[in-house]
Amino acid sequence: MLYLGDVFPNFTANTTAGEIDFHEWLGDSWGILFSHPSDFTPVCTTELARVLTLLPEFNKRNTKVIGLSCDSLTSHEQWSKDIQCYAGCNEDEKFPYPIIEDKELKLALKLGMVDKDELDNKGMPLSARAVFIIDPLKKFRLQLLYPATTGRNFTEILRVLDSLQLTDTAKVATPVDWKMGDDCMVLPTVPEDQISKVFPQGVEVITLPSGKNYLRKTACPKK
């Protein structure tokens, strides 16, 4: 079982961009690995197309994306034309991010990406809609796991990525429904006598019935 903060398991895989060593492929980038039940399926096609349109946003965040689907490379290459067409992209261009071949579900099973309630025509569990975020130190930072029948919200995935990258460099946490530029919460570990030094932009303490001063808001350190 993987825990947040663990080094994400390395693996080699055949992809539409050739064979990769996952850690080498990541280099010093953040990475998002997302899995799909199978090729030529409606929800998966909409998701991979959405990633195509969001590539400039991932690039701004020094983040590489890689998909996984439990079919062959030949199938992936044919399917990629449909994905580009649905996204409104030129289907004659090279598909811009890798899709991993995992027709025997070896990687999906190794990483716990399966949905036991959704079976293929052989009675095997389908790959679920997993999302893993890995940082440049190859640490496992976030997992989202959706059932095969529910498409993901990639706007939320970008939001979470922004939060992870911000809170790695600032002594803040991001509150409910936060998005980049919104006020943040001061970490409880920041002592009162350090507040003005750490947060020269100022801090607002929310008055609470308990009398405890733990809800401390500050402007987003990065906008």
C-alpha positions in Angstrom: 0.0 0.0 0.0 1.3 3.5 -0.9 1.2 6.3 1.7 1.5 9.9 0.9 5.1 10.9 1.1 6.4 7.5 0.0 8.7 7.4 -3.0 6.4 6.5 -5.9 7.3 3.0 -7.4 9.4 3.2 -10.5 8.5 1.1 -13.5 9.3 0.6 -17.1 6.5 0.5 -19.7 5.8 0.5 -23.4 4.0 3.7 -24.3 2.9 5.6 -27.4 6.1 7.6 -27.0 8.3 4.5 -26.8 9.6 2.5 -23.8 10.1 4.7 -20.7 11.6 4.4 -17.3 9.1 6.3 -15.2 11.5 8.1 -12.9 13.8 9.0 -15.7 10.9 10.3 -17.8 9.7 12.5 -15.0 13.2 14.1 -14.5 12.8 17.2 -12.4 9.2 17.7 -13.2 6.0 17.1 -11.3 4.0 14.2 -12.8 0.4 13.2 -13.2 -0.4 9.5 -14.0 -4.0 8.8 -14.7 -5.6 5.5 -15.7 -8.5 4.5 -17.8 -10.6 1.3 -18.1 -10.1 0.8 -21.9 -9.7 2.4 -25.3 -12.6 3.6 -27.5 -14.9 4.2 -24.6 -16.9 7.4 -24.2 -15.9 8.8 -20.8 -12.2 8.0 -21.3 -12.2 9.8 -24.7 -13.7 13.0 -23.2 -11.0 12.9 -20.4 -8.0 12.4 -22.6 -9.3 15.1 -24.9 -9.7 17.5 -21.9 -6.0 16.8 -20.9 -5.0 17.7 -24.5 -6.7 21.1 -24.2 -5.1 21.7 -20.7 -1.5 20.9 -21.7 -0.5 24.6 -21.7 -1.7 24.8 -18.1 0.2 21.7 -17.0 3.3 23.0 -18.8 3.1 26.3 -16.8 3.2 24.2 -13.7 6.3 22.1 -14.7 4.1 19.0 -14.9 4.2 16.1 -17.2 1.1 14.0 -17.8 0.9 10.3 -18.8 -2.2 8.1 -19.3 -2.6 4.4 -18.9 -5.3 2.2 -20.5 -5.6 -1.5 -20.5 -5.2 -2.1 -24.2 -2.4 -2.5 -26.7 -0.2 0.2 -28.3 -1.8 -0.4 -31.6 -5.2 0.3 -30.1 -3.9 3.4 -28.3 -2.5 4.8 -31.5 -5.8 4.3 -33.3 -7.8 5.7 -30.4 -5.6 8.8 -30.1 -6.9 10.0 -33.5 -10.5 10.0 -32.0 -9.2 11.8 -28.9 -7.6 14.5 -31.0 -10.7 14.8 -33.2 -13.0 15.2 -30.2 -10.6 17.8 -28.7 -10.7 19.8 -31.9 -7.0 19.1 -32.6 -5.2 18.1 -35.7 -5.4 14.3 -35.7 -2.5 14.0 -38.1 -0.1 15.5 -35.6 1.8 13.3 -33.1 -0.1 12.7 -30.0 1.6 15.0 -27.4 1.7 12.9 -24.3 2.3 9.2 -23.7 -0.3 6.5 -23.1 0.9 3.4 -21.3 0.2 -0.1 -22.7 -1.2 -2.3 -19.9 -3.3 -4.9 -21.6 -2.5 -7.5 -18.9 -3.3 -5.1 -16.1 0.1 -5.6 -14.5 0.7 -2.0 -13.7 -3.0 -1.3 -12.8 -3.0 -4.1 -10.3 0.5 -3.2 -8.9 -0.7 0.4 -8.3 -4.2 -0.5 -7.0 -5.9 1.1 -9.9 -8.7 -1.5 -10.4 -12.5 -1.2 -10.0 -13.7 -4.6 -8.8 -17.3 -3.8 -9.5 -16.6 -3.2 -13.2 -15.5 -6.3 -15.2 -14.5 -6.8 -18.8 -15.8 -9.5 -21.1 -13.3 -12.0 -19.6 -14.5 -11.3 -16.0 -11.4 -9.3 -15.1 -11.7 -6.1 -13.1 -11.4 -2.9 -15.2 -8.8 -0.2 -14.4 -10.5 2.5 -12.4 -10.1 6.2 -13.0 -7.1 6.8 -10.8 -5.0 10.0 -10.5 -1.6 10.0 -9.0 0.4 13.2 -8.5 4.2 12.8 -8.0 6.6 15.6 -7.1 10.1 16.2 -8.6 11.6 14.2 -5.7 9.5 11.3 -6.9 7.3 11.4 -3.8 3.7 10.3 -3.9 1.7 13.4 -3.1 -2.0 12.8 -4.0 -4.4 10.1 -5.1 -7.9 10.4 -6.5 -9.8 7.3 -7.3 -13.0 7.4 -9.3 -15.2 4.5 -10.4 -15.1 3.5 -14.0 -18.5 5.1 -14.6 -17.6 8.6 -13.4 -15.5 11.1 -15.3 -12.9 13.2 -13.5 -12.8 16.9 -13.1 -9.5 18.1 -14.4 -10.1 21.6 -13.3 -10.0 20.2 -9.7 -6.8 18.3 -10.5 -5.2 21.6 -11.6 -6.5 23.3 -8.4 -5.0 20.6 -6.2 -1.7 20.8 -8.1 -1.6 24.6 -7.5 -2.2 23.9 -3.7 0.5 21.3 -3.5 3.1 23.6 -5.3 2.1 26.6 -3.2 2.1 24.9 0.2 5.5 23.4 -0.6 7.1 26.9 -0.5 4.9 28.9 1.8 3.7 28.3 5.4 0.1 28.2 4.5 -2.7 25.7 3.9 -5.5 26.1 1.4 -9.1 26.2 2.7 -12.3 24.7 1.3 -13.0 25.6 -2.4 -9.7 27.6 -2.6 -8.3 28.5 -5.9 -5.1 30.3 -6.8 -5.2 33.9 -5.6 -7.7 33.3 -2.8 -6.8 33.9 0.8 -5.0 31.1 2.6 -4.8 29.8 6.1 -1.7 30.2 8.3 -0.3 26.9 9.4 -0.9 26.2 13.1 2.8 25.5 13.5 3.7 29.2 12.8 4.1 30.8 16.3 2.5 34.1 17.1 5.9 35.9 17.5 6.8 34.9 13.9 3.7 36.0 12.2 4.8 39.5 11.2 8.1 38.2 9.8 6.6 35.3 7.9 3.5 37.2 6.7 4.4 40.9 6.2 1.2 41.2 4.1 -0.7 40.8 7.4 -2.9 38.2 9.0 -6.6 38.3 10.0 -7.6 36.3 13.0 -11.2 35.0 12.9 -13.0 35.4 16.2 -14.6 32.1 17.4 -16.8 31.1 20.3 -14.0 28.9 21.6 -11.7 31.9 22.0 -8.9 30.0 20.2 -7.0 31.9 17.6 -6.4 29.0 15.1 -8.3 30.5 12.2 -5.7 32.9 10.8 -6.2 34.1 7.2 -3.6 35.7 5.0 -3.4 36.9 1.4 -2.2 34.2 -1.0 1.6 34.4 -1.2 1.5 33.8 -4.9 -1.0 35.2 -7.4 
